Amino acid sequence: MAVIEITELEQPFQSEKLDQVRTGKIKKVFGGKALSAIYKIPHKDAVKVSKLGCEGDEHHFEFHGGPDKALLHYCSRHYDSWKAELPSSTHLFSPGGFGENLVSSSANERNMCIGDILSIGNELIVQVSEPRAPCYNLNHRFEVKDMSMRCQTLARTGWLYRILQEGSIQPGDEIRMLKRLNSKWTVAAVQHYLYIEMNNIEMMKKLVDLEELGEAIKKIFRNRLNKKFEDQQSRLLGDESMVLNTWSEYRIAEKKMETPQIVSFVLEAVDPVESPAAVQPGSYVRLKLGGKLVRAYSVIGGTENRFELGIALDANSRGGSKFLHESTKCGDMLTVGKVTASFPLSQEADHHIIIAGGIGITAFIAAAQYLQSSGASYDFHLAVGSDVPFRRHLDPLGEHVTIYNKAEGNRLDISKVLAKGNDNTHVYCCGPERLMEGITKAAEEMGLPKSNIHFETFQVSTSGDPFVAELTVSKKKIEVSGAQSLLDALRDTGFDIPSSCEAGNCGTCRVTVCGGRIEHRGTGLEEEEKENTMLTCVSRGIGEISLEL
């Protein structure tokens, strides 16, 4: 599925057809954990709409309804984007999944503005009142631990209407723009100050005075102006009973030495799913390795029921590789997170150059196999010290693979490899810091676009001097030891910080810094972002810092 480009979503809205009208009743959902009306059914015939919404539609949570939240509208084209980004939940992404009342394909958060007045059919007149505030139910609905956070960060939440004139609507009715009152305040723009740039006082003052904005959202901005911040964690994650359990038990089915320093593991799910998804290129899993130690590793291939990992014994191991090499055996149980794709191949490239150093090969075997099977143009370059791991996966790739063996005097010439590329070649690298620095320098000298160079780091230092983090919203102080990452310290304190690569590349685990000095590490932040943001997985505070948590 193609991801809808933002520029397409920003096309001006005038009119379109209403595809679906949906309503739902309150019932037990998610294994009986909660009551919700998120599951709504579509109607073929006309549905009456009053000041409080569709006839027969229900809301379990009192703040989900009311005059400013009479109808929820969602853009159906977002579902293609979700499928592309979260393939393991593809079967759950279909119209109605977000509990919307109205489904159409053109209106969206980037072309609908607060205060817009629209007609739907011959009778109903509505006004855009506010963005939908996503909650933890979405995590369970789509089986994605941080789905609610993803929605608000990407501005794909849907939006709400108040009813100006009651009437009946049905599929096929025309949705037509009647009047635009606030052309600068799209739904996405409001969400930006709700969830991203949360300390912009000037914009908050403007939003508080935006007459057509829903009262619930105005109250949030008023409170922030008075230094009272809402508890977003409760809304996004729920209490302990509602936190999505993304961990499963796996058994070590195979363990064997690939080289003197690299061991391969085949893990099998204790409770396999009926239709397991295949491992996507650039996937990883997180493993719980005794106590509170959690580490992420690239997945070589397989399915979510049975997959292979390759793990090198790190001389500076913080416990992960040492534990797996020395303390595990076939038959042992491991607690494993979901197989997650975080380092995808470019869909626009006309040629791919993969460069791996040593154990970095594990990040790209699935990618190379995908490129091979799809007939894409690619070259796979592997640099090793002496022994070559995973030959059984490399041999079928034939002439696409070039191996550089330092022990045999055969060294990788980065400039020569990159010279084979062009402006539409994408380069992917996983390996030691020196290799990545060499690729960065060579790419700059050759004028290759920075956006075409992708790094996946497997060696990263997270240790350093201890420091203290003051959490300004929750009024807590946490001490981060020299051998502990800020991410792990926050999790120990009860904060479920979203994360992906845990190597400083993706930027998922970023938090807002209110004060103090930061030792920035990793590549997940632009230079300007480092002024008030840090990566919790690798960066460290100096002395005492304060975070907006």
N, C-alpha and C positions, 0 to 999 in steps of 0.2 A: 504494500500500500504506500502511495506517495504521501509525504508529509505536506500539509497545506502551508504554503509560504505566508509569512506575515503580510507581505505586500498585497497578496491576493485577498486576505481577510480584511484589509483596510479599504477595499473598494467601497465607494459611497453606497449607502443603502437607500433605495426608493420603494421597492415593493417586491414581493415574492409570494409563493403559495405556502400555506400552512400544510405541512406533511402529516402531522399527527396531533391529536389531542389525547392526553393521558390522565387518568386519575387512579388513586390507590387508597386502600383501607389499611388501618393500623393492624399489624400482625407481628408475631414473633419471627425474628430473622436471625441469620448468622448462627445457626445451631442453638437457637433459643437464648442467645446472649442478650438480645435487645428487642425492644418494640420499635417498629418503624413503619412508615408508609412509603418507603423509598421504591418499592416494587409497584409500579403503576401499569395499568393495562390501557391499550389504545382503544379509541371509540370510533366506530364507523359513522354513527349518527350524530346529530347535533347535541351539544352539551351546554347547559345553561351556566352562565358565569355571573356571580353576584359580587358585591364589594369585597367579599372574603374569599373569592376564588370559584373554582369549578364545583358544580353540584356533585356531591358524593365523594369529593376529595377530602382526605383527612391529614392531620398533623399530630404526631405524638408529642413532640416537644413544643411547648407553648410559644416559644420565640420563633418557631419556624413559620408561623402564620400571622395574620393580621392585615389591616388595610394596605400597608406598604409592601406586603409580601403575598399578594393574592395569587399571582401566577409566576411560575418559574419557566423561563425560556432557555433552550440550549441549542447550540449550533451543531448539527449532525456531522459536519465535516471534521470536527475535532476527533471523532471516533477513529478516522483513518490515521491521524497523527498518533493517537494513543496506541493503536495496534502496532505501528511501526516502532514506537519507542519501548513498548512493554509487551513483546511477543508472547510471553508466558501467560498473559491474561487476555489474549486475542479473543477467545470465545466469550468473554464477558463484555466486550466493547461493542454495543449496538444501541440504536436509539432507544431512549427510555432509561438507560443505565444510570444516569445521574438523578433519577427521580423527577425529571422535568415534566411539566404539564404540556408545554408547547414544543414541537420539534419542527425545525426548518433548516435550510442549508446555507443561506447567505447572511442573514443577520447574525452578528457575533459581538464579542466584547470590544472589538476595535473599531466597529463602525456604528455602534449604538451609543448614544449619549444620555447622561442623566437628564431627565426632563422631556426626552423625546415623546411626542404624542403620536400614537398610531391607531389606525382602525384595523380590526380583524373581522372580516365578513361584513355584513350589512348593518350590524347593530353595535357591536362591542367597540368601545374606545378605551385604550389603556395608555399609561404613562410609565416610562422607565423610572424606577425609584432608587434602586441600589444594586450593587453586585451581590451575588449569592455568597454567603460565608460558608466555605466547605467545612465539614466536620468529620470525625473519626469513622462515621458510617461508611464513607467512601473507601477507606482503607479495607474494610471487610467486603464491601460490595465488589471490589475489583481484585481482591487478594493481593494488594500491594501495600506494604507496610506504611509508606509515606505518601499515599495517593492524595490525601487532603492537602498536604504541603505542596506537592507537585502542581495541583490544580491552581492554588492561589499564586504560586511563583510564576507559572506560565500564563496566568490570566485566562484560564479555560474553565471557569466555574459556572458559567451561566449568569443570568441577571433576572431581576424581579420587577413586576409591574404592580402599580395600583390601578384600580378600576375607576375611570371617569364616567363611563356610561355602561350600564349593565346590558347584557344581551346573550345571544347564543352563538356558538361557533362550531365548525366541523371541518374535517380534513378537506383540503381543496380551496378553502376560503382564502381570499387575498389579504395579505398583511401589507398595509400601505402607510408610508410616512405622511403624517398630516402637518406636523410642525416641529421644528428643532429650536430649543431655547438656549442650549448651552453647548455650542459646537466644540469647545475646547475640552469638555469633560466627558470623554468616553468612559465606558465602564472600566476598561483596562487602565485608564489613567487614574481613576479613583483607587483601583486595586493597587497600583504602584505605591501610593502613599499609605495605603492600609497595611501592606505586607512587605514592601521592599525599603523604600525611603521613609522610614517611620518617624524620623526626627525633624522633618522639614516644617518648621513652625509657620513660615509664611504660607505654605500651601494648606496646612491644616486650618489656618484662620479663614482662608478662602472657602474651603470645603464646609466649614461650620456655617458659613453665610450663604451656601448654595441652597436656595429655597426648596428646590424640587428633590433634593437628596433625602433619602429615608431617615427617619429620626434615630433608628438604631445605629446607623453609621455615624451620624452627626454626634451622637453621644460618645462614641469611641474617640473621635477627634477632640471633643471638648475635654474628656478625661485626660487625654495625652497632653493637652495644653496646660492642664493642671498637675502634670507630672504623675498621673495615675494611669498605669499601663495594664491592659487586660491580660488575662492568663490564656495565651494562645495554645499552650500545651494541652490544656484540658479539652479545648475544642477540637484540636487536631488529632489527639490520641485517646481521649477518654480516660477513665480511671483504670486501675490495674485489671479489672475484669474485662475491659474492652480493648486493651492493647493487643494488636494483632500479633499472633505467634507465628513468626516466619521461620522458626527453627524446626528441623526434622532430624530423626535419628538415621544414621547410615552405618553400615558395617564395612570394614575393610575386607574386600573380597580378594584382592591381590596386592602384594607388596614385593617389589624387586629392585635390585640395583641396576640403574642404567649406566652409571659411571661410578668411580670411587666416591664421588661427591653428590650424586643425584639419585634420588629414589623415586620410582613411580608408584602411585597408589590408584587402585580401582575401588571406588566406593559404590555400594549398592544400597538403595533405599530399603529400610525395614518395612515401610508401608508404601509400596509402589503405587503410582497413579495408573489408571487404566489406559490413558492415551498420552504417554510422556512426550514432552516437547524436546526436540533435538537441541543440542548445544549450539548457540549462535556464535559467529565470529566475535572475538573480543570479550568472552564471558569470564566471570570469576565467581568464586564462592567464598563465604566466610566460614571459618571453622572455630569452634570453641575448644580450646586445648588445655583443659584442666584449669580449675579456679576461674578467674575472670579474664584469662588471656584469650583474645580474639584476633585472628589473623586472616588476611585475604590472599587467595592464590588463584592464578589463572587456570582455567579449565581447558585441557587439551582436546577433549571431544567426548562424544557419547550422547546420552539423553539425561533428563532430570532423574530418571530411575537408576541409571548406572553410568558413571562418568570417570574420567581419568585425570589425575593431577600429577605434576612433576615438581619435586621440591628439592632444592639444593641445600646442603648443610652450610649455613652461613657462619663464618668464623666469629662474627660479632652477633650471633643470634641472641635475641631478647627472649628466647624461650620457645618460639614457634617451631622453627625447623629442627632444632635440637630435640624437642619433645617427639616430633614425628619420626625422626630418624632413629632415635635411641629407645623410645619408650612405647612404641606401638608394634603390633603384630597382626597377622591375618586373624579375622574374627572379632577384633576389638571394635567397640562402638564409638562413633564420633557424632557430635552434634553439629549439624551443617545448616547453613542458610540456603536460600534459594539460589539457583543458578541465574546469574544476572548479567546481561550484556551491557558493557560500559565503554567499550573501545571499538566502535563499529567501523567498518570500511566505508570510504566515501562512495556514494552512489553515482557521483558525477565524473569521477576520474576515468580517463581513457587508458591509464597504465598505473600499476601499483608497484612500488618498490618496498619490500620488507627487509629490514636489517635487524638481526638479533645477535646478541652476545651471550654465549653460554646458556644459562637457564632461561634467558629471555625468549628462547624458542617456544616455550609453553604458551606464550601470549598469542602466537601466530599460527600454530598448526591447524586449528580449526579454520582460520581465515584463509590459509593457503589451500586447504582442501575445498573450501567453498569456491575460491577463484578457479581452481582446477576444474571442478565439476561444471561450473557455469561458462567455461571457455573464455574467461577474462584474460586480459594481458597483464602479466605480473612476473616479477623476479624475486626470489627469496635468497637472501645472503645471510649465512650463519658463520660467525666467528667463534672459534673455540680455542682453549689453551692446548688441549691434546685430545682427550676422548670426545667422541661425538655421540650425544644422547639421542634416543628416539629415531634411530635409523629406519625402523620399521614404518614410521610415518613419513619419513623424508623420501625413501626410495621410490614410492609410487608417483612422486611429483616430478621425477625425471630431470630433464635439462633445465627446468625452472629454478632448481636449487644449485647454489654455489657455496661450497664449504671452504673456509679459510682456517688452516690449522697452524697455530703459532709454533708448535713443537716441530713441525715440518718446514718451518721457514716461509710459510705461505700466509701473507698478511693481507688484511682488508684495506683496499685503497678507496676511501670514502669518496673523494672527488671523482674518481673514475666511475664509480657506481652511479653517483648522482648525475653525472654528465649525460647519462642515457635518458634522463627525464626531460619533460617540457613543462609549460605553464599549467597543463592539466594533468600532470603526474602527481600522485599523492605518495608521500614517504611515511613509513611507519617504523618506529624503532623501540625496542625494549632491550636494555642492557646496562652496563656500568655507566657511571656518570661521565667518564672520559669519552666513551663512545658517543654519547648524546651530545656532549660539548663539541666533538669533532663534526658531527652531522650539522649542528646548528651553525658552526662557523663556515663549513663548506657551502651550505645552502645560502647563507648570506652573501658569500663571495660570488656565487653563481647567479644571484638574483632570483632564486626560487621564492614564491610567495610563502610567507610565514604560515598562512592558513592551510597550506598543503603539507606541513610537516607535523607529524603526530608522535608523541612520546608516551610510552607506558613504562613507569619506573618500577623496578623490583628491589633496588637497593636504596634505602632512605634512612637517614638518621633522625630519630625522634627524641633521643635523649639529650640531656643538657643540664644546666643549672636548675635547681628547684625554683619555683615561683608561686605566687599566690594570685588567684583570680577572684575578684569581688563581683558578684552577680547583682546588678543594680535593680532588676525587677523583682526577683525572688528574695532579695535581701540575704543572700548567703555568701559565705567565703569558702573557697576550696583551696587546699594546698596540693600542688602538683609536684610529685617527687622527680628527682633527676632521671629516673629510669621509666617514667610514666608519660604518656602523651596527654595533652589536654582533653582530647576526645575520650580517652578511657576514664580520666578523672571525672568528667562531666557525666558519663554513663554510670559510674559508681555512685554519683550523687542523685541519680534518678532521672537525668535528662536524656531523652531519646533523640540525640542529634542525628539528622540524616547523614549518611556517608555512602561512598561508593568505592573508589579505588584505595583509599587509606594510604596513599603514597604521595599526596600533594599534587595530583594532576588534574582532577576533575572539578574541584571547587565546591562539591556538594556540601561539605561539612563546614562551610564558612559561618562565622558568627560576627556580629557587629561589636567593634571595640569602642568603648566610651572614653578610655583614658589609659595611659601607660605606654611603655615602649615594647615593641614586638620584634622578635628575631624571625623574620619571614623565611620560610623554606618552601620548596615545591614550585610548580609552574601554574597552579590553578587560579591565580589572581593576576589581573592586569596591574601595572604600576600604580595607577590612580586609585584602584580599589584597596591598595595596601594602607591608605591613609586612615581608613576606619573599619577595616575588615581583616580577619585572620583565618587561616586554615587550622582547625583544631587537631587534625590528624598528625601534622608534622611541625607546624610553627610553635614557637614558645614565647612566653612572656619574659620580661626582664624585671626582676624584683616583684612589684605588685602592679597588676593591671585590673581594669574594670570592663565587664562585658554586659551587653544588653540581653540578659537572660533571666 
